[in-house]
Structure formats: C-alpha cells, structure tokens
Amino acid sequence: MNKSQNLKSIPTGYKQTEVGIIPVDWKVSNIGDLCVIFGRIGFRGYTKADIVSQDQGVLSISPSNIIGGRTSFTHGTYITRQKYEESPEIKIYEDDILLVKTGSTYGKIALVKNLKEDATLNPQVVVFKRLKSPAAFLAYIMQSDIVQNQIEETIVGGAIPTLSQKVVLSYKIPLPAPREQLAIANVLSDTDALIIAIEQLIVKKKAIKTAFIQQLLTGRTRLPQYSKHPDGTIKSYKHTELGLIPVDWIISTIDECANKVGSGKTPTGGSSVYTEAGHPFVRSQNIGWGKLELSDIAYISDSIHKTFPGTELAENDVLLNITGASIGRCALSDFRIAGGNVNQHVCIIRVNSDKLIPKLLVELMNADIGQNQIDSFQAGGNREGLNFSQVRQLRFAIPKSLEEQNTIATILSDMDAELTALERKLAKFRDIKQGMMQQLLTGRIRLPLEQQP
C-alpha cells in the first residue's frame, strides 16, 4: 500500500503515529516523560531474616497484592521497620502506580487505593512516582493493550521473565491534553466503581446464601410453614448420628434414595474421536459448584454413544465429580446434556424423586455437610477419589415432606439464579470497561469536555 492510500485510511482529524492512529491534537510521549520509576534493587533487597510478624513490621507489597488492576491488602509479607526506612524512595503512598516487573505475573498494574498502613515493595514490584499526569489516567493506559503489548515485546529472562526499568520508561503512549486525561480517567473510574459495587454485592449475597445453607439444610432454622404441628405447637428436635434434627426429618443415605449410582468411561481414542456436534460428553471440567460449565463441552458420535448405554444422561440426574482436583463438585443435569454421556470422572446419581428432590441433593452435596463426608473418605485429606460404595454411604438429614424439600431447594436455587445474574452483569460491565478503554485511550471516541468539571 502506498503513502497516498495510507493517508486515505486515516479519518479527518486524526494522524498516524508510532502508537497507531490518534487525534491530531494528541501527542506521543514516553512513560519516562511523565514519571520516575523505583524498585528494590541490589543491597536493598531483603532476606528471610528481615521478615517479621504483622504486628512488628511493615507491609511489603508483592504481586499477590495486585488483583484485577487493584490493590488488595488482606494478606501480605511484613519486614522490619529498619528495612523499610532504608529505602525511602519505595515507600508506598495513595495513588502511586505499581507494576509487577518479574515473575509469571509480569505486567500486572495497580493504582494504590485504600492503603491504611505503611508499605514498601518486594523485589518483584516497582513503583511509579512524581507523576505529571493524573494517576488514574496513567494506570489505565498502562493496563491497556497500548502498554501491555509493548511489555510482551520487551520481556526477557526465559524461566524468570523480567522487565527492564529503563525499557519500561521508554514505552510510548498517546497523550491528550491534561483536561481530557482527567475526563477519561473519571469516566473509567466511574465504571470501575460500578464494577466494585457489583463485586461487593456478589460477596454479600454469597455470605447470605452460606448462612441460609447452614441453617436450612440442617433444620436449625425451619421455614414458618413447616415449623408447627397441625395443633399449632412448635415441632421439636431429636438426637441422631448426625446431631440434632427436626422431629419430622429422617436420616437417609444415597443408597436408600438412588435408583442408579455409576459413571462412564472415555471412548477409545480419547479426544481424537470428539465431534463438532452429536451427543454431549460430560467431563469433570463441565461440573461446577451447583451449575454446569458447558463452554467447552465435548461431543461424541451416535455410534460411540450407543456403546455406552449405561451412562446415558437424563434430566435431573445429580452429577458428582469423583476423582481429581475437582472431586466433590456437584451439579444437576438439564435438557442441554440430556441424552449425552459422562466419562469415568463423573458419577451419575439418579435419585428416586419420591424420596429425595434431586436439586436438594445437589445443595446438600456442595455444602459442608456433603464436602466434609467426602473429605473423610480421602486418605490424608488428598481428595484423590471416591468409589461408588463410598458415594452410596453418603448420608444426610432430610425432611420427610417432599414439599418442604422442594421449598428449601427452590429458595437456594433462586439465590443461585440471583448470583448467576449478578455474575453475568459483572462480566458485561467488565467487557464494557475494556471496550471503553480501547476507544477512549486511543481517541477513537472523544469526550465532550464542556460537560466535564
């Protein structure tokens, strides 16, 4: 393509630069023109002898304190105050920008917020100070592909990836006028505030569900409509091998409630015989905590499916992972995988719905009540595997009344549905933010500055 053709592809009001097409009134700047960078280097490193307890030392920020573009100070390593005072240039303050320069998580960026204690850095992290642009703007542009792509191009070190501080300062970024920098940072910060609010709501809802599980699935708290006898007297409790349970509940094992307990196998040829469509083939990664994870569901042909007649799935089968790192995860089969099959790592529990509501069993299995029993079967707590006999021995306290079973399961399922909706909303806002960063930080979309303070 010749120069005249290149010019024709550049919109009016924009120009071609080293960082791509940007507005004509923007410039290209090196990061080093806008800040300085400091790290813990040379003799100022520290050893195990410098590490102390939290009440005796100062927080040393590591890559694990940088999560999702934000700082988290709920855990950390603490070093002596003497070591902290030795390097004043890397004392960390609000609105400093952090970068992981070494190790497998190189390139992580965070703007320091809500720091309520003295802090410094460990040798894997560097800090940007003396900022000549709004801190939030610089943090966002460092998180964007504009800088992250340059990081990928300049990382060295092989087994231990490392970024050179000098090279980082040479990275080029598009730079609008200060007022527009602030406007962009404000819009993205507002979006982050929405994301944080949703994250906090999810944490709150999960805590509420956990409390409900502890109360409802043990009978410690009865739903009002099931708590009294017909004459209005409060129902009592009785002693059992599982502790106190409501007088009208029973102890039942999987064996007593299930018509089927079994698993499948991987077809000869393994993944090489998977097809683009056909019968769903459910593996352990497809079983989440109370939900199916079908983004990478495999399929097998009808001819292979017919060789596994004993592992065909029906709706409302309870699916339990019985081997591997995900042992104990349990979910309910639905129409999306009905007619499919499972491999040897997934156990099908087909319960008699006249005795136990399948979705209640899923809740029981995923709760501490079920997980503690699964743990008890594992040698040394390694959670290596469950056999069918052990699955059949799992026992739970359940209401005799199917209506009460269903009501409890429905309440918990509704909570799960609410959490799922919030998680989808969170994912949507995260995608929106990524799109906004791509558009705003390159000037493809300009903000109406007259509306900005």
C-alpha positions as CSV (number, residue, x, y, z in Angstrom):
1,M,0.0,0.0,0.0
2,N,1.5,3.4,-1.0
3,K,1.6,6.5,1.1
4,S,-1.4,8.2,-0.5
5,Q,-3.5,5.0,0.2
6,N,-2.4,5.1,3.8
7,L,-3.4,8.7,4.2
8,K,-6.9,7.9,2.7
9,S,-7.5,5.4,5.5
10,I,-6.8,8.0,8.3
11,P,-10.0,9.8,9.3
12,T,-10.2,13.5,9.2
13,G,-8.8,15.0,12.5
14,Y,-6.5,12.0,13.1
15,K,-2.9,11.2,12.4
16,Q,-0.7,8.1,12.1
17,T,1.9,7.7,14.9
18,E,4.2,5.1,16.5
19,V,1.2,4.0,18.7
20,G,-1.3,3.9,15.9
21,I,-3.9,6.5,14.7
22,I,-4.6,9.2,17.3
23,P,-6.3,12.6,17.2
24,V,-4.2,15.4,15.7
25,D,-4.3,17.4,18.9
26,W,-2.8,14.4,20.9
27,K,0.9,13.7,21.1
28,V,3.0,10.6,21.7
29,S,5.0,10.6,24.9
30,N,7.4,8.2,26.6
31,I,6.3,6.9,30.0
32,G,9.6,8.3,31.3
33,D,8.5,11.8,30.4
34,L,5.6,11.5,32.8
35,C,7.0,9.8,35.9
36,V,10.0,8.2,37.5
37,I,10.3,4.5,38.5
38,F,11.8,3.0,41.6
39,G,12.4,-0.6,42.7
40,R,14.1,-2.6,45.4
41,I,17.4,-3.5,43.8
42,G,20.9,-4.5,44.9
43,F,21.9,-4.4,48.5
44,R,18.4,-3.1,49.4
45,G,16.9,-6.5,48.8
46,Y,15.8,-8.5,51.9
47,T,16.2,-12.0,53.2
48,K,14.1,-14.3,55.4
49,A,15.9,-12.7,58.4
50,D,14.2,-9.4,57.6
51,I,10.7,-11.0,57.6
52,V,8.7,-10.4,60.8
53,S,5.1,-10.8,62.1
54,Q,2.5,-8.2,61.0
55,D,2.4,-6.5,64.4
56,Q,6.1,-6.0,64.3
57,G,6.7,-4.9,60.8
58,V,5.7,-3.1,57.6
59,L,3.8,-4.5,54.7
60,S,6.0,-5.5,51.7
61,I,3.7,-5.4,48.6
62,S,4.1,-8.4,46.3
63,P,2.4,-9.5,43.0
64,S,-0.2,-11.3,45.1
65,N,-1.4,-7.9,46.4
66,I,-2.3,-6.8,42.9
67,I,-5.6,-8.3,41.8
68,G,-7.6,-7.3,38.8
69,G,-6.0,-3.9,38.4
70,R,-6.5,-3.0,42.1
71,T,-4.5,-3.4,45.3
72,S,-5.6,-5.8,48.0
73,F,-4.1,-5.6,51.4
74,T,-6.0,-8.5,53.1
75,H,-2.7,-10.5,53.3
76,G,1.0,-10.0,52.9
77,T,4.5,-10.3,54.0
78,Y,5.9,-8.0,56.6
79,I,9.5,-6.8,57.0
80,T,11.4,-4.9,59.7
81,R,10.8,-1.2,60.0
82,Q,14.6,-0.7,59.7
83,K,14.5,-2.3,56.3
84,Y,11.5,-0.1,55.4
85,E,13.3,3.1,56.4
86,E,16.4,2.0,54.5
87,S,14.6,2.7,51.1
88,P,12.5,5.9,51.4
89,E,12.1,6.1,47.6
90,I,10.0,2.9,47.6
91,K,7.7,3.8,50.5
92,I,4.2,3.4,49.0
93,Y,1.5,6.1,49.2
94,E,-2.0,6.5,48.0
95,D,-2.2,7.0,44.2
96,D,1.2,5.5,43.5
97,I,1.2,3.1,40.5
98,L,2.6,-0.4,40.9
99,L,4.0,-2.7,38.2
100,V,5.0,-6.4,38.5
101,K,8.3,-6.5,36.7
102,T,9.5,-10.0,37.5
103,G,7.9,-13.5,37.6
104,S,5.0,-15.2,36.0
105,T,2.5,-12.4,36.6
106,Y,4.8,-9.7,35.0
107,G,2.9,-6.7,33.6
108,K,0.2,-6.5,36.3
109,I,-0.6,-2.9,37.1
110,A,-2.5,-1.3,40.0
111,L,-3.3,2.1,41.3
112,V,-2.8,2.2,45.1
113,K,-6.0,2.9,46.9
114,N,-7.3,2.5,50.5
115,L,-3.8,2.0,51.9
116,K,-4.2,2.2,55.6
117,E,-0.7,1.2,56.8
118,D,2.9,1.9,56.0
119,A,4.1,-0.2,53.0
120,T,7.0,-0.8,50.8
121,L,7.8,-3.2,47.8
122,N,9.3,-6.6,47.4
123,P,11.9,-7.1,44.6
124,Q,9.3,-8.2,42.1
125,V,7.4,-4.9,42.0
126,V,8.3,-1.4,41.0
127,V,6.5,1.9,41.7
128,F,5.9,5.0,39.5
129,K,6.1,8.3,41.3
130,R,6.4,12.0,40.6
131,L,3.5,11.7,38.2
132,K,3.0,14.5,35.7
133,S,-0.4,13.2,34.6
134,P,-3.5,12.1,36.6
135,A,-2.6,8.9,38.4
136,A,-5.7,7.1,37.3
137,F,-5.2,8.0,33.6
138,L,-1.6,6.6,33.7
139,A,-2.7,3.5,35.5
140,Y,-5.5,2.8,32.9
141,I,-3.2,3.4,29.9
142,M,-0.6,1.1,31.5
143,Q,-3.3,-1.6,31.9
144,S,-4.4,-1.2,28.2
145,D,-3.2,-3.1,25.2
146,I,-1.2,0.0,24.3
147,V,1.4,-0.7,27.0
148,Q,0.7,-4.4,27.6
149,N,1.7,-5.2,24.0
150,Q,4.9,-3.3,24.5
151,I,5.5,-5.3,27.7
152,E,5.1,-8.6,25.7
153,E,7.5,-7.4,23.1
154,T,10.3,-6.5,25.6
155,I,10.0,-9.1,28.3
156,V,13.3,-11.1,28.8
157,G,14.6,-13.8,31.0
158,G,13.1,-17.1,29.9
159,A,12.3,-19.2,33.0
160,I,12.1,-16.0,35.2
161,P,10.5,-13.3,33.0
162,T,11.9,-9.8,33.8
163,L,11.2,-6.3,32.6
164,S,13.9,-3.7,32.5
165,Q,13.0,-0.5,34.3
166,K,14.9,1.5,31.7
167,V,12.9,-0.1,28.9
168,V,9.6,0.4,30.7
169,L,10.3,4.2,30.8
170,S,10.8,4.1,27.0
171,Y,7.3,2.8,26.3
172,K,5.3,5.1,24.1
173,I,1.7,6.2,24.9
174,P,-0.8,8.5,23.3
175,L,-1.3,11.6,25.4
176,P,-4.2,14.0,25.2
177,A,-4.3,17.4,26.9
178,P,-4.4,17.3,30.7
179,R,-8.1,18.2,30.9
180,E,-9.0,15.3,28.6
181,Q,-6.7,12.9,30.5
182,L,-8.7,13.8,33.6
183,A,-12.1,13.3,31.9
184,I,-11.1,9.9,30.5
185,A,-9.8,8.8,34.0
186,N,-13.1,10.0,35.6
187,V,-15.3,8.0,33.1
188,L,-13.2,4.8,33.6
189,S,-13.1,5.3,37.4
190,D,-16.9,5.7,37.4
191,T,-17.2,2.4,35.5
192,D,-14.8,0.8,38.0
193,A,-17.0,2.0,40.8
194,L,-19.9,0.2,39.3
195,I,-17.9,-3.0,38.9
196,I,-16.7,-2.8,42.5
197,A,-20.3,-2.3,43.7
198,I,-21.4,-5.4,41.9
199,E,-18.4,-7.4,43.2
200,Q,-19.3,-6.4,46.7
201,L,-23.0,-7.3,46.2
202,I,-21.9,-10.7,45.0
203,V,-19.8,-11.2,48.1
204,K,-22.7,-10.2,50.3
205,K,-25.2,-12.5,48.5
206,K,-22.8,-15.4,48.8
207,A,-22.4,-14.8,52.5
208,I,-26.2,-14.7,52.9
209,K,-26.6,-18.0,51.0
210,T,-23.9,-19.6,53.1
211,A,-25.8,-18.6,56.2
212,F,-29.0,-19.9,54.8
213,I,-27.4,-23.2,53.9
214,Q,-26.1,-23.7,57.4
215,Q,-29.5,-23.1,58.9
216,L,-31.9,-24.6,56.3
217,L,-30.0,-27.7,55.3
218,T,-29.6,-28.8,58.9
219,G,-33.1,-27.9,60.1
220,R,-31.7,-25.5,62.7
221,T,-34.0,-22.9,61.2
222,R,-37.4,-24.1,60.0
223,L,-39.4,-22.3,57.4
224,P,-42.5,-21.0,59.2
225,Q,-45.0,-23.1,57.2
226,Y,-43.2,-26.3,58.3
227,S,-42.3,-25.4,61.9
228,K,-45.5,-26.3,63.7
229,H,-47.8,-29.3,64.2
230,P,-51.4,-29.0,63.0
231,D,-52.4,-28.0,66.5
232,G,-50.1,-25.0,66.4
233,T,-47.4,-26.4,68.8
234,I,-43.8,-25.9,67.7
235,K,-42.1,-29.0,66.4
236,S,-39.3,-30.4,68.5
237,Y,-35.9,-31.9,67.6
238,K,-34.4,-35.3,68.1
239,H,-30.9,-36.8,68.6
240,T,-29.4,-38.7,65.6
241,E,-26.0,-39.8,64.4
242,L,-25.8,-36.5,62.6
243,G,-26.7,-34.5,65.6
244,L,-30.0,-32.7,66.4
245,I,-32.5,-32.7,63.6
246,P,-36.2,-31.8,63.4
247,V,-38.5,-34.5,64.7
248,D,-40.2,-34.8,61.3
249,W,-36.9,-35.2,59.4
250,I,-35.1,-38.5,58.7
251,I,-31.5,-39.7,58.1
252,S,-31.1,-41.2,54.6
253,T,-28.2,-42.5,52.6
254,I,-27.7,-42.1,48.8
255,D,-28.1,-45.8,48.6
256,E,-31.6,-45.6,50.1
257,C,-32.7,-42.8,47.8
258,A,-31.0,-43.6,44.5
259,N,-32.0,-45.8,41.6
260,K,-28.6,-45.6,40.0
261,V,-25.0,-44.8,41.0
262,G,-22.4,-45.1,38.3
263,S,-20.0,-43.4,35.9
264,G,-18.9,-43.8,32.3
265,K,-15.6,-44.0,30.5
266,T,-13.6,-42.2,27.9
267,P,-14.1,-43.6,24.4
268,T,-11.2,-45.4,22.7
269,G,-9.1,-42.7,21.1
270,G,-9.9,-40.1,23.7
271,S,-10.3,-36.5,22.5
272,S,-9.4,-37.6,18.9
273,V,-12.9,-39.0,18.5
274,Y,-14.7,-36.0,19.7
275,T,-17.0,-34.4,17.1
276,E,-18.3,-30.9,16.5
277,A,-21.9,-32.0,17.3
278,G,-23.7,-35.0,18.5
279,H,-24.2,-36.4,22.0
280,P,-22.8,-34.2,24.8
281,F,-19.9,-35.9,26.5
282,V,-19.7,-34.5,30.1
283,R,-16.3,-34.4,31.8
284,S,-15.3,-33.2,35.2
285,Q,-14.5,-29.7,34.0
286,N,-18.1,-29.4,33.0
287,I,-19.3,-29.8,36.6
288,G,-19.2,-26.6,38.6
289,W,-20.4,-25.9,42.1
290,G,-24.1,-26.3,41.6
291,K,-24.0,-25.4,37.9
292,L,-23.0,-26.9,34.6
293,E,-20.0,-25.3,32.8
294,L,-20.6,-26.1,29.2
295,S,-18.4,-23.6,27.3
296,D,-16.0,-26.4,26.4
297,I,-18.4,-29.3,26.3
298,A,-17.3,-32.2,24.0
299,Y,-19.4,-34.3,21.7
300,I,-19.3,-37.9,20.6
301,S,-20.9,-39.6,17.6
302,D,-24.2,-41.6,17.8
303,S,-22.2,-44.8,17.1
304,I,-19.9,-44.2,20.1
305,H,-22.9,-43.1,22.2
306,K,-24.6,-46.4,21.6
307,T,-21.7,-48.3,23.1
308,F,-22.3,-46.6,26.4
309,P,-25.9,-47.4,27.2
310,G,-25.4,-47.4,30.9
311,T,-24.1,-43.9,31.1
312,E,-26.8,-42.0,29.1
313,L,-27.9,-38.9,31.0
314,A,-31.4,-37.9,31.9
315,E,-32.7,-34.6,33.1
316,N,-32.4,-34.1,36.8
317,D,-29.5,-36.6,37.2
318,V,-27.2,-35.5,40.0
319,L,-23.7,-35.3,38.7
320,L,-20.8,-35.6,41.1
321,N,-17.0,-35.4,40.3
322,I,-15.4,-38.4,42.0
323,T,-11.7,-38.1,41.0
324,G,-9.1,-35.4,40.5
325,A,-8.7,-31.9,41.8
326,S,-12.4,-31.1,41.3
327,I,-13.6,-34.0,43.4
328,G,-16.8,-33.2,45.2
329,R,-18.2,-30.6,42.8
330,C,-21.8,-31.4,42.1
331,A,-24.4,-30.1,39.6
332,L,-27.8,-31.1,38.2
333,S,-28.2,-32.4,34.6
334,D,-30.6,-30.5,32.4
335,F,-32.1,-30.5,28.9
336,R,-28.8,-29.3,27.4
337,I,-26.9,-32.5,28.2
338,A,-29.8,-35.0,28.5
339,G,-29.2,-37.9,26.1
340,G,-25.4,-37.4,26.5
341,N,-22.9,-39.4,28.4
342,V,-20.3,-38.9,31.2
343,N,-16.7,-40.1,31.5
344,Q,-15.2,-42.1,34.3
345,H,-14.5,-39.0,36.4
346,V,-18.2,-38.1,36.8
347,C,-20.7,-40.1,38.8
348,I,-24.4,-40.2,37.9
349,I,-26.7,-40.3,40.9
350,R,-30.3,-40.9,39.7
351,V,-32.5,-40.4,42.8
352,N,-36.0,-41.7,43.4
353,S,-37.8,-38.3,43.3
354,D,-40.5,-39.8,45.6
355,K,-37.9,-39.9,48.4
356,L,-35.5,-37.0,47.6
357,I,-35.7,-33.9,45.4
358,P,-32.6,-34.0,43.1
359,K,-31.9,-30.3,43.4
360,L,-31.9,-30.6,47.2
361,L,-29.3,-33.4,47.0
362,V,-27.1,-31.1,44.9
363,E,-27.3,-28.4,47.6
364,L,-26.5,-30.9,50.3
365,M,-23.6,-32.3,48.4
366,N,-22.0,-28.9,47.7
367,A,-22.5,-27.8,51.3
368,D,-20.1,-28.5,54.2
369,I,-22.5,-31.4,55.1
370,G,-21.5,-33.2,51.9
371,Q,-18.0,-32.0,51.5
372,N,-16.9,-33.0,55.0
373,Q,-18.1,-36.5,54.3
374,I,-16.2,-36.6,51.0
375,D,-13.1,-35.4,52.8
376,S,-13.4,-38.1,55.4
377,F,-13.1,-40.8,52.7
378,Q,-9.9,-39.4,51.4
379,A,-6.6,-40.8,52.7
380,G,-4.6,-38.0,54.2
381,G,-7.1,-35.4,53.1
382,N,-5.8,-35.5,49.5
383,R,-9.3,-35.9,48.0
384,E,-7.9,-38.4,45.5
385,G,-11.1,-40.2,44.6
386,L,-14.4,-41.7,45.6
387,N,-15.7,-45.1,44.7
388,F,-19.3,-46.0,44.2
389,S,-19.6,-47.7,47.6
390,Q,-18.5,-44.5,49.3
391,V,-20.9,-42.4,47.3
392,R,-23.7,-44.7,48.4
393,Q,-22.7,-44.3,52.0
394,L,-23.1,-40.5,52.0
395,R,-25.9,-39.6,54.4
396,F,-28.0,-36.6,55.0
397,A,-30.7,-35.3,57.2
398,I,-33.7,-34.5,55.0
399,P,-37.4,-33.5,55.6
400,K,-39.9,-36.4,55.2
401,S,-42.1,-33.9,53.4
402,L,-41.2,-33.6,49.7
403,E,-42.9,-30.3,49.7
404,E,-40.5,-29.0,52.4
405,Q,-37.6,-30.5,50.5
406,N,-38.7,-28.7,47.3
407,T,-39.3,-25.4,49.1
408,I,-35.8,-25.4,50.6
409,A,-34.2,-26.4,47.3
410,T,-36.1,-23.7,45.5
411,I,-35.1,-20.9,47.9
412,L,-31.4,-21.9,47.5
413,S,-31.8,-22.3,43.7
414,D,-33.4,-18.8,43.5
415,M,-30.4,-17.5,45.4
416,D,-28.1,-19.2,42.9
417,A,-30.0,-17.7,40.0
418,E,-29.6,-14.2,41.5
419,L,-25.9,-14.8,41.9
420,T,-25.6,-16.0,38.3
421,A,-27.4,-12.9,37.1
422,L,-25.1,-10.7,39.1
423,E,-22.0,-12.5,37.8
424,R,-23.3,-12.1,34.2
425,K,-23.9,-8.4,34.9
426,L,-20.3,-8.1,36.3
427,A,-18.9,-9.8,33.2
428,K,-20.9,-7.4,31.0
429,F,-19.6,-4.3,32.8
430,R,-16.0,-5.7,32.6
431,D,-16.4,-6.1,28.9
432,I,-17.8,-2.6,28.6
433,K,-14.9,-1.2,30.5
434,Q,-12.4,-3.0,28.2
435,G,-14.2,-1.6,25.2
436,M,-14.2,1.9,26.7
437,M,-10.5,1.8,27.4
438,Q,-9.8,0.7,23.9
439,Q,-11.9,3.6,22.5
440,L,-11.1,6.4,25.0
441,L,-7.4,5.8,25.4
442,T,-6.8,5.9,21.7
443,G,-9.0,8.9,21.0
444,R,-11.4,6.9,18.7
445,I,-14.1,8.3,20.9
446,R,-13.8,11.8,22.3
447,L,-15.5,13.0,25.4
448,P,-17.5,16.3,25.4
449,L,-15.1,18.3,27.5
450,E,-17.6,21.1,28.0
451,Q,-19.6,18.7,30.2
452,Q,-16.6,18.0,32.4
453,P,-15.8,19.9,35.6
